[in-house]
Amino acid sequence: MKPHDTSKLFLPVGKPNTTILSLAALLNVASPYPVAFFVCIVFLLISLRFFRNQRKLIFP
């Protein structure tokens, strides 16, 4: 991987989709099991969003 390709990942921090993609790229570089870690992160994000919606439904 070229160094300017990695720096390109950190530029668009404002958009959530690009931060998720950069996290996935970092996990691909860092971890021996990138798919499992990415699935865990996606599951955590979905569960946090679900519990936040549940809290809004219980306490409007």
Secondary structure, 3 states (H helix, E strand, C coil): CCHHHHHHHHCCCCCHHHHHHHHHHHHHHHCCCHHHHHHHHHHHHHHHHHHHHHHHHHCC
